[in-house]
Amino acid sequence: MLVSVRSLLFRAEELSLTMKVYNLACEQNHRFEGWFSSEEDFLAQSARQQITCPVCDSFKVDRLPSAPHLNLSAAKSNSAAAGDAHLSSPAVAQIQQRLQDMARHVMENTEDVGAGFVEEARRIHYREVPEHGIRGIASPQQCEELAEEGIEVFQLPLPIPRKQSLQ
């Protein structure tokens, strides 16, 4: 939940900015980061189902193994600094912009059928309804079943529109 993340960031200021960053994944293997003030804070929020996947809103979120963060900024060489420069290069910015444009195009030119995606895809394939662009939710098994029927689908992670304000 973005609201809980925001409250965590506020609490971080009270705790001298000591944060634990965990790699997380939902049951559909969408991977994302979570920032917590402590291990106990992570466990408490997880138990109260306050941690959700930003892609599919699943509450079934697990912590992934991760390496510890080592602050080696003082030992950073010029070559490493040069290596970081490519991450903010115009090419990376251009790719990010194109991905955003593609996601916006998909959102604007398809109908969100949500959990009815599989049924609607079949109706379009079997010409029960006129062909039109759709997007929605389907499990990997459902996507496999559609493929076996000759119905081509692909997965494109898009943000789920929120009904409430993020502020």
C-alpha positions in Angstrom: 0.0 0.0 0.0 1.5 3.3 -1.0 -0.1 5.0 2.1 1.7 2.6 4.4 5.0 3.2 2.6 4.5 7.0 3.0 3.9 6.6 6.7 7.0 4.4 6.9 9.0 7.2 5.3 7.6 9.7 7.8 8.5 7.4 10.7 12.0 7.0 9.3 12.7 10.7 9.9 11.8 10.1 13.6 14.2 7.1 13.7 17.3 8.9 12.4 16.8 7.6 8.9 17.9 4.0 9.6 15.9 1.9 7.2 16.0 -1.8 6.2 15.5 -2.3 2.5 14.1 -5.8 1.6 13.7 -7.4 -1.7 10.1 -8.7 -1.9 8.1 -10.8 -4.3 4.4 -11.6 -4.6 2.9 -15.0 -5.4 3.1 -14.2 -9.1 6.8 -13.4 -8.8 6.5 -9.6 -9.3 9.6 -8.3 -7.5 9.9 -5.0 -5.7 11.6 -3.3 -2.7 10.1 -2.6 0.7 11.6 -0.1 3.1 11.1 -0.7 6.8 12.4 0.7 10.1 13.2 -2.8 11.4 12.7 -6.5 10.9 9.9 -6.3 13.5 8.2 -3.5 11.5 8.3 -5.7 8.4 6.9 -8.7 10.2 4.1 -6.6 11.8 3.0 -5.1 8.5 3.2 -8.4 6.8 1.0 -10.0 9.5 -1.6 -7.1 9.1 -1.5 -7.5 5.3 -0.3 -3.9 4.9 2.3 -4.9 2.3 0.9 -5.3 -1.2 2.5 -6.0 -4.6 2.5 -2.7 -6.6 1.8 -4.6 -9.8 -1.1 -6.9 -8.9 -2.1 -5.8 -5.3 -1.5 -9.3 -3.9 -1.2 -9.5 -0.1 0.8 -12.7 -0.4 4.3 -11.2 -0.3 7.5 -12.9 0.7 10.9 -11.6 1.6 13.6 -12.7 -0.9 17.2 -13.5 0.1 19.5 -10.5 -0.4 23.1 -9.5 0.2 23.9 -7.0 2.9 24.5 -3.4 1.7 28.1 -2.3 2.2 28.8 1.4 2.1 32.0 1.5 0.0 31.6 5.0 -1.4 35.0 6.1 -0.1 36.6 3.3 -2.0 34.9 4.0 -5.2 37.3 4.4 -8.1 37.0 6.7 -11.1 36.2 3.8 -13.3 33.3 2.8 -11.1 32.1 6.4 -11.2 32.3 6.4 -15.0 30.4 3.1 -15.0 27.5 4.8 -13.0 27.4 7.6 -15.6 25.9 5.3 -18.2 22.9 4.6 -15.9 21.7 8.2 -16.3 22.7 8.5 -19.9 20.3 9.9 -22.6 19.9 6.4 -24.0 18.5 5.0 -20.7 16.2 8.0 -20.3 15.0 7.5 -23.9 14.3 3.8 -23.2 12.4 4.7 -20.0 10.4 7.3 -21.9 9.5 4.8 -24.6 8.4 2.2 -22.0 6.2 4.9 -20.4 4.7 5.9 -23.8 4.0 2.2 -24.6 2.3 1.7 -21.3 0.2 4.8 -21.8 -0.7 3.7 -25.3 -1.9 0.3 -24.0 -3.9 1.9 -21.2 -5.6 4.4 -23.5 -6.4 2.0 -26.4 -7.6 -1.1 -24.6 -10.5 -2.0 -22.4 -9.8 -3.1 -18.9 -11.8 -6.3 -18.4 -10.0 -7.2 -15.1 -10.6 -10.8 -13.9 -12.9 -11.4 -16.9 -9.9 -11.3 -19.3 -9.8 -15.0 -20.1 -13.5 -15.2 -20.9 -13.4 -12.0 -23.0 -10.3 -13.2 -24.9 -12.2 -16.4 -25.8 -15.3 -14.5 -26.9 -13.1 -12.4 -29.2 -11.2 -15.4 -30.6 -14.4 -17.3 -31.3 -16.0 -14.2 -32.8 -18.8 -14.0 -30.3 -18.0 -10.3 -30.0 -16.3 -7.8 -32.3 -12.5 -7.8 -32.1 -11.2 -5.1 -29.8 -8.1 -4.6 -27.6 -8.4 -5.8 -24.0 -6.2 -6.0 -20.9 -6.9 -7.8 -17.7 -5.7 -10.4 -15.2 -4.9 -14.0 -16.0 -2.8 -16.6 -14.2 0.1 -18.2 -15.9 -1.9 -21.4 -16.2 -4.8 -19.5 -17.8 -2.4 -17.9 -20.3 -1.1 -21.4 -21.1 -4.6 -22.7 -21.7 -5.4 -19.7 -24.0 -2.2 -20.4 -26.0 -3.2 -24.1 -26.4 -6.5 -22.8 -27.9 -4.5 -20.6 -30.3 -5.3 -17.4 -28.5 -2.1 -15.3 -28.3 -1.7 -13.2 -25.2 1.3 -11.6 -23.6 2.1 -10.3 -20.1 2.8 -6.6 -19.7 3.0 -5.4 -16.1 1.0 -2.2 -15.9 0.1 -0.2 -12.8 -3.3 -0.9 -11.4 -5.3 2.3 -11.3 -6.1 3.3 -7.7 -9.7 4.2 -6.8 -8.5 6.3 -3.9 -6.1 9.3 -3.9 -2.4 8.5 -3.3 -2.0 11.6 -1.2 
